Amino acid sequence: MFISCSVLCVWSCDSDQVTAIMEKFERQFEDLDVQSQSMEDAMSSTTTLTVPTGQVDNLMQEVADQAGLELNMEMPGAQTAPVGTASAAAAEQDELSQRLAKLRQM
């Protein structure tokens, strides 16, 4: 629709109006280009910003100290029980299930 209206305007408008329309279009296109470039620059600067993990850990510890919290920054170890064997938690769950079944029968 925009193209057909522009074509009609070119045929029905004088050259001054066509020039004004084309200049307005060019300004808008340049403004869009500047805005796009600014957005790309902002996005690239935020995504490339990296902070060493040591600094992050130190800051987290400092905030935890200020709040009086103990911060455990170590990851829990992997489960050492082989796959397919009953763990202590599963055995305890079985025992609790049996006790509950006995209580229900009373």
N, CA and C atoms as a LAMMPS dump frame, in Angstrom:
ITEM: TIMESTEP
0
ITEM: NUMBER OF ATOMS
318
ITEM: BOX BOUNDS ff ff ff
-5.0000000000000000e+02 5.0000000000000000e+02
-5.0000000000000000e+02 5.0000000000000000e+02
-5.0000000000000000e+02 5.0000000000000000e+02
ITEM: ATOMS id mol type element x y z
1 1 1 N 0.831 -1.197 0
2 1 2 C 0 0 0
3 1 3 C 0.867 1.247 0
4 2 1 N 1.943 1.252 0.794
5 2 2 C 2.814 2.418 0.889
6 2 3 C 3.468 2.718 -0.447
7 3 1 N 3.892 1.673 -1.158
8 3 2 C 4.559 1.878 -2.441
9 3 3 C 3.587 2.461 -3.448
10 4 1 N 2.382 1.936 -3.503
11 4 2 C 1.43 2.45 -4.478
12 4 3 C 1.051 3.895 -4.174
13 5 1 N 0.929 4.247 -2.89
14 5 2 C 0.634 5.632 -2.525
15 5 3 C 1.793 6.539 -2.908
16 6 1 N 3.022 6.053 -2.71
17 6 2 C 4.198 6.847 -3.062
18 6 3 C 4.271 7.063 -4.564
19 7 1 N 3.953 6.032 -5.318
20 7 2 C 3.978 6.146 -6.768
21 7 3 C 2.927 7.143 -7.228
22 8 1 N 1.738 7.08 -6.645
23 8 2 C 0.688 8.042 -6.988
24 8 3 C 1.126 9.456 -6.631
25 9 1 N 1.801 9.595 -5.497
26 9 2 C 2.265 10.916 -5.079
27 9 3 C 3.3 11.448 -6.062
28 10 1 N 4.182 10.594 -6.541
29 10 2 C 5.203 11.026 -7.5
30 10 3 C 4.541 11.539 -8.774
31 11 1 N 3.484 10.893 -9.225
32 11 2 C 2.82 11.321 -10.436
33 11 3 C 1.965 12.563 -10.211
34 12 1 N 1.386 12.666 -9.015
35 12 2 C 0.469 13.775 -8.806
36 12 3 C 1.11 14.968 -8.086
37 13 1 N 2.263 14.795 -7.455
38 13 2 C 2.904 15.88 -6.712
39 13 3 C 3.945 16.571 -7.581
40 14 1 N 4.227 17.8 -7.229
41 14 2 C 5.296 18.485 -7.953
42 14 3 C 6.642 18.047 -7.378
43 15 1 N 7.697 18.443 -8.019
44 15 2 C 9.035 17.974 -7.648
45 15 3 C 9.436 18.428 -6.244
46 16 1 N 8.951 19.593 -5.793
47 16 2 C 9.292 20.062 -4.438
48 16 3 C 8.712 19.137 -3.377
49 17 1 N 7.474 18.695 -3.59
50 17 2 C 6.847 17.789 -2.632
51 17 3 C 7.545 16.429 -2.626
52 18 1 N 7.904 15.949 -3.804
53 18 2 C 8.613 14.675 -3.904
54 18 3 C 9.954 14.769 -3.195
55 19 1 N 10.66 15.886 -3.389
56 19 2 C 11.949 16.094 -2.732
57 19 3 C 11.78 16.129 -1.217
58 20 1 N 10.754 16.806 -0.727
59 20 2 C 10.507 16.893 0.706
60 20 3 C 10.21 15.505 1.289
61 21 1 N 9.411 14.734 0.584
62 21 2 C 9.083 13.389 1.042
63 21 3 C 10.328 12.509 1.075
64 22 1 N 11.139 12.591 0.047
65 22 2 C 12.356 11.789 -0.016
66 22 3 C 13.348 12.206 1.072
67 23 1 N 13.454 13.481 1.365
68 23 2 C 14.35 13.952 2.428
69 23 3 C 13.858 13.467 3.793
70 24 1 N 12.547 13.503 3.99
71 24 2 C 11.98 13.024 5.244
72 24 3 C 12.261 11.532 5.412
73 25 1 N 12.091 10.783 4.332
74 25 2 C 12.381 9.361 4.355
75 25 3 C 13.844 9.122 4.684
76 26 1 N 14.74 9.861 4.086
77 26 2 C 16.17 9.699 4.331
78 26 3 C 16.521 10.007 5.789
79 27 1 N 15.929 11.069 6.363
80 27 2 C 16.186 11.413 7.771
81 27 3 C 15.712 10.295 8.695
82 28 1 N 14.506 9.785 8.411
83 28 2 C 13.978 8.708 9.236
84 28 3 C 14.853 7.453 9.137
85 29 1 N 15.337 7.181 7.938
86 29 2 C 16.195 6.022 7.747
87 29 3 C 17.51 6.202 8.496
88 30 1 N 18.091 7.395 8.466
89 30 2 C 19.328 7.667 9.204
90 30 3 C 19.101 7.577 10.715
91 31 1 N 17.958 8.095 11.189
92 31 2 C 17.638 8.001 12.618
93 31 3 C 17.525 6.536 13.048
94 32 1 N 16.886 5.742 12.222
95 32 2 C 16.752 4.325 12.516
96 32 3 C 18.118 3.65 12.547
97 33 1 N 18.989 4.02 11.637
98 33 2 C 20.329 3.451 11.592
99 33 3 C 21.099 3.8 12.864
100 34 1 N 21.002 5.058 13.317
101 34 2 C 21.685 5.482 14.542
102 34 3 C 21.134 4.725 15.747
103 35 1 N 19.807 4.595 15.826
104 35 2 C 19.196 3.876 16.939
105 35 3 C 19.595 2.405 16.934
106 36 1 N 19.63 1.813 15.761
107 36 2 C 20.026 0.402 15.663
108 36 3 C 21.473 0.217 16.088
109 37 1 N 22.344 1.117 15.662
110 37 2 C 23.76 1.029 16.023
111 37 3 C 23.933 1.207 17.534
112 38 1 N 23.197 2.152 18.119
113 38 2 C 23.275 2.366 19.565
114 38 3 C 22.82 1.125 20.322
115 39 1 N 21.749 0.516 19.865
116 39 2 C 21.237 -0.691 20.51
117 39 3 C 22.237 -1.833 20.381
118 40 1 N 22.817 -2.006 19.221
119 40 2 C 23.807 -3.068 19.027
120 40 3 C 25.018 -2.848 19.921
121 41 1 N 25.483 -1.597 20.033
122 41 2 C 26.629 -1.289 20.89
123 41 3 C 26.307 -1.598 22.351
124 42 1 N 25.116 -1.217 22.796
125 42 2 C 24.719 -1.47 24.18
126 42 3 C 24.633 -2.971 24.451
127 43 1 N 24.045 -3.706 23.532
128 43 2 C 23.913 -5.148 23.717
129 43 3 C 25.273 -5.837 23.719
130 44 1 N 26.157 -5.44 22.833
131 44 2 C 27.46 -6.1 22.786
132 44 3 C 28.295 -5.773 24.01
133 45 1 N 28.148 -4.56 24.552
134 45 2 C 28.931 -4.218 25.742
135 45 3 C 28.418 -4.951 26.97
136 46 1 N 27.13 -5.202 27.059
137 46 2 C 26.608 -5.913 28.224
138 46 3 C 26.844 -7.408 28.134
139 47 1 N 26.816 -7.96 26.938
140 47 2 C 27.016 -9.395 26.819
141 47 3 C 28.486 -9.773 26.89
142 48 1 N 29.386 -8.852 26.585
143 48 2 C 30.803 -9.17 26.646
144 48 3 C 31.411 -8.816 27.991
145 49 1 N 30.621 -8.231 28.867
146 49 2 C 31.114 -7.87 30.182
147 49 3 C 31.281 -9.137 31.013
148 50 1 N 32.503 -9.374 31.444
149 50 2 C 32.751 -10.551 32.267
150 50 3 C 33.484 -10.12 33.522
151 51 1 N 33.138 -10.75 34.595
152 51 2 C 33.777 -10.48 35.87
153 51 3 C 34.422 -11.78 36.323
154 52 1 N 35.669 -11.725 36.769
155 52 2 C 36.312 -12.955 37.233
156 52 3 C 35.523 -13.587 38.383
157 53 1 N 35.451 -14.905 38.374
158 53 2 C 34.668 -15.605 39.39
159 53 3 C 35.213 -15.371 40.788
160 54 1 N 36.503 -15.136 40.91
161 54 2 C 37.079 -14.858 42.218
162 54 3 C 36.495 -13.602 42.827
163 55 1 N 36.315 -12.576 42.001
164 55 2 C 35.72 -11.329 42.488
165 55 3 C 34.267 -11.539 42.889
166 56 1 N 33.538 -12.328 42.12
167 56 2 C 32.142 -12.612 42.438
168 56 3 C 32.053 -13.371 43.757
169 57 1 N 32.909 -14.382 43.922
170 57 2 C 32.91 -15.166 45.159
171 57 3 C 33.24 -14.293 46.362
172 58 1 N 34.228 -13.418 46.21
173 58 2 C 34.604 -12.522 47.308
174 58 3 C 33.455 -11.585 47.675
175 59 1 N 32.775 -11.055 46.673
176 59 2 C 31.648 -10.16 46.933
177 59 3 C 30.512 -10.898 47.624
178 60 1 N 30.225 -12.118 47.176
179 60 2 C 29.171 -12.904 47.817
180 60 3 C 29.522 -13.196 49.273
181 61 1 N 30.788 -13.521 49.539
182 61 2 C 31.222 -13.798 50.903
183 61 3 C 31.122 -12.545 51.76
184 62 1 N 31.495 -11.386 51.196
185 62 2 C 31.417 -10.124 51.931
186 62 3 C 29.975 -9.791 52.305
187 63 1 N 29.058 -9.966 51.37
188 63 2 C 27.648 -9.693 51.65
189 63 3 C 27.113 -10.673 52.682
190 64 1 N 27.501 -11.935 52.575
191 64 2 C 27.061 -12.934 53.55
192 64 3 C 27.597 -12.598 54.932
193 65 1 N 28.843 -12.169 55.018
194 65 2 C 29.425 -11.778 56.302
195 65 3 C 28.678 -10.606 56.909
196 66 1 N 28.321 -9.633 56.08
197 66 2 C 27.582 -8.46 56.571
198 66 3 C 26.208 -8.865 57.091
199 67 1 N 25.604 -9.852 56.466
200 67 2 C 24.274 -10.291 56.872
201 67 3 C 24.345 -11.334 57.99
202 68 1 N 25.539 -11.757 58.345
203 68 2 C 25.697 -12.748 59.397
204 68 3 C 25.312 -14.142 58.947
205 69 1 N 25.506 -14.446 57.689
206 69 2 C 25.152 -15.757 57.151
207 69 3 C 26.407 -16.561 56.862
208 70 1 N 26.264 -17.879 56.946
209 70 2 C 27.361 -18.746 56.552
210 70 3 C 27.116 -19.165 55.113
211 71 1 N 28.071 -18.908 54.26
212 71 2 C 27.898 -19.182 52.836
213 71 3 C 28.687 -20.431 52.468
214 72 1 N 27.988 -21.483 52.078
215 72 2 C 28.643 -22.712 51.65
216 72 3 C 28.764 -22.65 50.135
217 73 1 N 29.971 -22.41 49.655
218 73 2 C 30.172 -22.195 48.226
219 73 3 C 30.667 -23.446 47.521
220 74 1 N 30.745 -24.551 48.224
221 74 2 C 31.195 -25.782 47.594
222 74 3 C 29.994 -26.541 47.048
223 75 1 N 30.208 -27.186 45.935
224 75 2 C 29.151 -27.984 45.334
225 75 3 C 29.073 -29.309 46.079
226 76 1 N 27.886 -29.853 46.267
227 76 2 C 27.784 -31.154 46.929
228 76 3 C 28.425 -32.225 46.061
229 77 1 N 28.98 -33.229 46.705
230 77 2 C 29.657 -34.302 45.979
231 77 3 C 28.664 -35.175 45.245
232 78 1 N 29.174 -35.901 44.292
233 78 2 C 28.33 -36.805 43.516
234 78 3 C 27.955 -38.004 44.372
235 79 1 N 26.851 -38.619 44.064
236 79 2 C 26.405 -39.797 44.792
237 79 3 C 27.371 -40.932 44.479
238 80 1 N 27.852 -41.59 45.52
239 80 2 C 28.85 -42.636 45.315
240 80 3 C 28.251 -44.028 45.229
241 81 1 N 26.988 -44.192 45.565
242 81 2 C 26.363 -45.515 45.497
243 81 3 C 26.182 -45.917 44.048
244 82 1 N 26.512 -47.148 43.709
245 82 2 C 26.328 -47.581 42.326
246 82 3 C 24.853 -47.607 41.953
247 83 1 N 24.601 -47.44 40.683
248 83 2 C 23.229 -47.427 40.186
249 83 3 C 22.635 -48.819 40.377
250 84 1 N 21.389 -48.872 40.836
251 84 2 C 20.707 -50.149 40.996
252 84 3 C 20.774 -50.7 42.402
253 85 1 N 21.539 -50.09 43.301
254 85 2 C 21.583 -50.558 44.675
255 85 3 C 20.728 -49.646 45.523
256 86 1 N 20.205 -50.185 46.605
257 86 2 C 19.363 -49.405 47.501
258 86 3 C 20.258 -48.535 48.374
259 87 1 N 19.954 -47.283 48.424
260 87 2 C 20.718 -46.377 49.275
261 87 3 C 20.128 -46.385 50.672
262 88 1 N 20.788 -45.725 51.587
263 88 2 C 20.306 -45.671 52.97
264 88 3 C 18.964 -44.966 53.038
265 89 1 N 18.79 -43.941 52.241
266 89 2 C 17.522 -43.207 52.249
267 89 3 C 16.377 -44.081 51.747
268 90 1 N 16.625 -44.881 50.741
269 90 2 C 15.588 -45.766 50.222
270 90 3 C 15.234 -46.839 51.249
271 91 1 N 16.244 -47.355 51.945
272 91 2 C 15.992 -48.371 52.97
273 91 3 C 15.181 -47.771 54.107
274 92 1 N 15.523 -46.549 54.487
275 92 2 C 14.772 -45.881 55.552
276 92 3 C 13.332 -45.637 55.118
277 93 1 N 13.137 -45.265 53.872
278 93 2 C 11.793 -45.034 53.351
279 93 3 C 10.982 -46.327 53.379
280 94 1 N 11.625 -47.436 53.02
281 94 2 C 10.932 -48.732 53.062
282 94 3 C 10.51 -49.068 54.488
283 95 1 N 11.407 -48.849 55.432
284 95 2 C 11.105 -49.136 56.837
285 95 3 C 9.927 -48.287 57.316
286 96 1 N 9.946 -46.997 56.956
287 96 2 C 8.855 -46.109 57.356
288 96 3 C 7.542 -46.536 56.722
289 97 1 N 7.582 -46.976 55.489
290 97 2 C 6.366 -47.443 54.807
291 97 3 C 5.796 -48.679 55.497
292 98 1 N 6.673 -49.584 55.916
293 98 2 C 6.218 -50.785 56.613
294 98 3 C 5.594 -50.436 57.96
295 99 1 N 6.219 -49.509 58.677
296 99 2 C 5.679 -49.096 59.979
297 99 3 C 4.307 -48.436 59.801
298 100 1 N 4.165 -47.624 58.761
299 100 2 C 2.883 -46.967 58.502
300 100 3 C 1.813 -48.012 58.168
301 101 1 N 2.172 -49.003 57.405
302 101 2 C 1.21 -50.058 57.057
303 101 3 C 0.747 -50.813 58.298
304 102 1 N 1.678 -51.09 59.226
305 102 2 C 1.31 -51.77 60.477
306 102 3 C 0.381 -50.917 61.308
307 103 1 N 0.644 -49.599 61.365
308 103 2 C -0.206 -48.691 62.141
309 103 3 C -1.614 -48.614 61.549
310 104 1 N -1.73 -48.678 60.252
311 104 2 C -3.033 -48.622 59.604
312 104 3 C -3.843 -49.887 59.869
313 105 1 N -3.166 -50.999 60.059
314 105 2 C -3.857 -52.259 60.307
315 105 3 C -4.423 -52.327 61.718
316 106 1 N -3.915 -51.541 62.622
317 106 2 C -4.386 -51.583 64.02
318 106 3 C -5.748 -51.016 64.154
